[in-house]
């Protein structure tokens, strides 16, 4: 899935689209009062502003339904660019149908449903294209900013992606202390301005291994990667198991399995 698209289909992207698109359509219609919409919504028994407000609620409900359905679908399958465009077109059609139903009911039969639905779809298409495009560009810019850290040698930076290929953390390799795997998550322990921090990432050791080895971290156990620079001493604990003690306080002993002990001791 395209990274920008993955960000759009994520939960934050879903919430942002669900709010921005209806709000933009509401404010645009209320402020500019396009002639076609004004003529249709200025009914004898209800004001233009009242009808626009009700339509805003209808559009909000329709977009919420569409966006959270897309979010649920995106958790189980990859969404292509073409599929997303078709989904957006269907989203506008769904909104137009619900909006037209309200308009026809309020007109008390004076307006034909399908004719009104066609006009509503064209109106939404002309209005909503702006927030769709603007939001896409904003998400794309946001991702570019993440990919360009303010400081640090590009080759020394490790980029951590989750299982959906979304970038979650960018950090210099020398700042990583150790990485621990637990079930479907990994814990990244690192230094930030001389303070130790922990970042939890939904991923696997297998997915991270190649990049970690390339940046000088070593595997010491099936569930651990460690930065040799932070190893203070390697010894056997009370149970006779080989462990590494870190130079930094407040951390547990890092287990070293027999498979990796020769490699670890050579680095010290």
C-alpha distance (Angstrom), angle and dihedral (degrees) to the residues before:
residue distance angle dihedral
X1 . . .
X2 3.81 . .
X3 3.82 109.3 .
X4 3.81 93.4 -127.1
X5 3.79 90.0 48.9
X6 3.80 91.1 47.5
X7 3.80 88.8 54.1
X8 3.82 91.4 49.1
X9 3.80 92.4 50.1
X10 3.83 92.0 47.4
X11 3.81 120.0 100.5
X12 3.85 95.2 -98.9
X13 3.81 90.0 47.2
X14 3.80 90.3 48.6
X15 3.81 92.7 52.3
X16 3.81 93.1 45.7
X17 3.82 93.3 50.5
X18 3.82 91.8 44.4
X19 3.81 90.4 57.8
X20 3.80 104.6 32.0
X21 3.83 99.7 49.8
X22 3.86 96.6 52.2
X23 3.82 91.9 40.6
X24 3.81 92.1 51.1
X25 3.82 92.2 49.2
X26 3.81 90.8 47.0
X27 3.82 96.2 49.8
X28 3.81 93.5 41.4
X29 3.80 92.7 52.4
X30 3.79 94.7 42.3
X31 3.80 94.9 47.2
X32 3.82 103.0 38.4
X33 3.83 97.1 30.2
X34 3.84 96.7 -155.1
X35 3.79 109.7 -139.8
X36 3.82 97.8 -119.7
X37 3.81 93.3 48.2
X38 3.81 91.8 43.4
X39 3.82 93.0 52.1
X40 3.81 92.4 48.8
X41 3.81 97.6 42.9
X42 3.81 97.8 42.2
X43 3.80 96.8 88.0
X44 3.82 125.0 170.3
X45 3.81 93.6 -118.5
X46 3.86 98.9 40.5
X47 3.78 135.3 36.0
X48 3.79 128.0 -115.2
X49 3.82 92.5 -117.1
X50 3.81 92.1 50.5
X51 3.80 93.2 51.3
X52 3.81 92.5 46.0
X53 3.83 89.5 52.4
X54 3.81 92.3 50.9
X55 3.80 90.2 47.2
X56 3.80 89.4 51.2
X57 3.81 88.8 58.5
X58 3.80 90.5 48.3
X59 3.81 92.2 49.0
X60 3.81 90.5 46.6
X61 3.80 91.8 52.3
X62 3.81 92.8 46.2
X63 3.80 94.3 48.8
X64 3.81 91.9 45.5
X65 3.81 89.8 52.9
X66 3.78 92.1 47.5
X67 3.82 97.2 43.8
X68 3.79 97.1 47.3
X69 3.81 89.9 46.8
X70 3.81 87.9 53.7
X71 3.81 90.3 47.0
X72 3.82 90.8 52.7
X73 3.80 91.1 47.4
X74 3.81 91.7 48.6
X75 3.80 90.6 59.3
X76 3.80 90.7 63.5
X77 3.80 105.0 33.7
X78 3.78 141.4 21.7
X79 3.82 115.9 -97.8
X80 3.80 115.5 -141.0
X81 3.80 124.7 -151.1
X82 3.82 92.6 -110.5
X83 3.79 91.4 48.8
X84 3.81 90.6 50.8
X85 3.82 92.3 51.1
X86 3.81 90.4 50.8
X87 3.80 89.7 47.8
X88 3.83 91.1 52.6
X89 3.81 90.1 50.0
X90 3.80 89.8 50.5
X91 3.79 89.9 46.5
X92 3.79 90.5 56.6
X93 3.82 90.9 45.7
X94 3.81 91.3 52.4
X95 3.80 90.0 49.2
X96 3.80 91.7 47.9
X97 3.82 92.1 51.3
X98 3.81 94.2 50.9
X99 3.81 91.7 43.7
X100 3.81 92.0 49.1
X101 3.78 91.5 50.6
X102 3.80 89.7 57.5
X103 3.82 93.2 45.5
X104 3.82 93.1 49.6
X105 3.79 91.9 48.3
X106 3.82 91.3 49.0
X107 3.80 91.4 48.4
X108 3.83 88.6 56.4
X109 3.76 94.0 -130.8
X110 3.80 97.9 -44.2
X111 3.82 92.4 114.9
X112 3.81 127.1 56.8
X113 3.79 114.3 -122.8
X114 3.82 101.1 -135.7
X115 3.80 93.6 42.6
X116 3.80 89.7 50.3
X117 3.82 91.3 46.1
X118 3.81 90.4 53.3
X119 3.80 92.4 50.9
X120 3.80 91.4 45.0
X121 3.81 91.5 51.5
X122 3.80 92.8 50.5
X123 3.79 90.8 46.7
X124 3.81 92.4 50.2
X125 3.79 91.3 45.2
X126 3.81 91.9 53.5
X127 3.81 93.3 45.0
X128 3.82 104.6 36.7
X129 3.80 96.4 47.4
X130 3.82 88.2 81.6
X131 3.83 98.7 58.8
X132 3.83 91.0 41.8
X133 3.80 92.0 54.8
X134 3.82 94.9 39.0
X135 3.81 92.6 50.4
X136 3.81 91.5 48.9
X137 3.82 90.9 52.0
X138 3.82 91.5 46.6
X139 3.81 92.7 52.7
X140 3.80 90.5 46.1
X141 3.80 91.5 51.3
X142 3.79 91.0 47.3
X143 3.81 91.1 54.5
X144 3.80 91.5 48.3
X145 3.80 89.7 53.1
X146 3.80 90.5 51.7
X147 3.79 90.3 50.8
X148 3.82 91.5 53.7
X149 3.82 108.4 60.4
X150 3.79 117.4 -162.0
X151 3.77 94.6 -118.7
X152 3.80 143.1 6.7
X153 3.77 136.3 76.5
X154 3.81 109.0 -72.3
X155 3.81 92.3 -132.8
X156 3.81 92.0 52.8
X157 3.81 94.7 56.1
X158 3.79 122.8 99.3
X159 3.79 116.2 -153.6
X160 3.78 115.0 -153.4
X161 3.80 116.5 -155.2
X162 3.79 125.1 -174.0
X163 3.80 125.2 -130.9
X164 3.83 89.9 -83.3
X165 3.83 90.9 56.6
X166 3.80 91.9 -109.4
X167 3.79 115.8 145.8
X168 3.80 109.2 -118.5
X169 3.79 107.6 163.4
X170 3.83 138.1 16.1
X171 3.79 116.1 -168.0
X172 3.80 140.2 157.1
X173 3.81 110.7 -100.2
X174 3.81 92.6 -127.1
X175 3.81 89.6 60.0
X176 3.82 93.1 59.8
X177 3.81 110.9 97.0
X178 3.79 101.2 -180.0
X179 3.79 140.9 -35.1
X180 3.78 124.3 -135.6
X181 3.80 127.4 -165.5
X182 3.81 122.1 -143.1
X183 3.82 119.3 174.6
X184 3.83 107.3 -57.2
X185 3.80 94.6 -14.2
X186 3.80 137.5 73.1
X187 3.79 125.9 -150.1
X188 3.80 113.9 -141.2
X189 3.80 111.6 -158.5
X190 3.79 113.0 -166.1
X191 3.81 145.8 152.7
X192 3.79 121.9 -104.7
X193 3.81 116.3 179.3
X194 3.80 90.3 -22.1
X195 3.80 92.0 -52.5
X196 3.80 122.2 112.4
X197 3.78 116.0 -124.9
X198 3.79 137.2 178.3
X199 3.80 127.0 -142.1
X200 3.80 120.9 -169.9
X201 3.81 115.2 -148.2
X202 3.79 128.5 -174.7
X203 3.79 99.9 -129.7
X204 3.80 141.9 91.8
X205 3.80 136.2 -103.4
X206 3.79 89.6 -117.6
X207 3.81 91.3 58.5
X208 3.82 92.3 49.0
X209 3.80 100.6 37.0
X210 3.81 100.6 89.8
X211 3.79 94.3 50.1
X212 3.81 93.5 43.7
X213 3.80 93.0 51.7
X214 3.79 90.2 47.9
X215 3.81 89.8 56.6
X216 3.80 96.1 49.9
X217 3.79 102.7 -96.5
X218 3.80 115.2 133.1
X219 3.75 132.9 -148.6
X220 3.78 113.1 -119.5
X221 3.80 99.8 166.3
X222 3.79 137.3 8.6
X223 3.81 87.9 -100.1
X224 3.82 99.8 37.2
X225 3.78 142.5 65.8
X226 3.79 116.8 -176.2
X227 3.79 137.7 -167.4
X228 3.85 105.1 -126.9
X229 3.81 90.1 -149.2
X230 3.81 90.3 72.5
X231 3.81 97.8 48.6
X232 3.80 111.2 113.5
X233 3.78 100.4 177.6
X234 3.80 140.6 -14.5
X235 3.80 117.0 -142.1
X236 3.77 143.4 142.2
X237 3.76 118.4 -91.9
X238 3.81 127.2 -139.4
X239 3.81 90.4 -79.9
X240 3.79 91.3 53.4
X241 3.81 94.1 -108.9
X242 3.80 120.1 138.8
X243 3.81 112.8 -114.9
X244 3.80 137.8 170.3
X245 3.78 122.1 -131.1
X246 3.79 116.4 -150.9
X247 3.79 127.9 -133.4
X248 3.80 89.6 -128.3
X249 3.80 120.4 80.2
X250 3.77 124.1 -122.1
X251 3.79 99.5 40.6
X252 3.78 130.2 115.9
X253 3.79 121.9 -118.1
X254 3.78 110.8 -86.2
X255 3.83 113.1 -129.4
X256 3.80 118.5 -128.4
X257 3.78 116.2 -157.8
X258 3.80 122.4 -145.0
X259 3.80 90.7 -110.8
X260 3.82 92.3 64.1
X261 3.83 104.0 29.2
X262 3.82 95.8 97.1
X263 3.80 91.6 52.5
X264 3.79 92.5 48.6
X265 3.80 95.6 48.1
X266 3.81 91.4 49.8
X267 3.80 90.1 58.4
X268 3.80 94.6 54.4
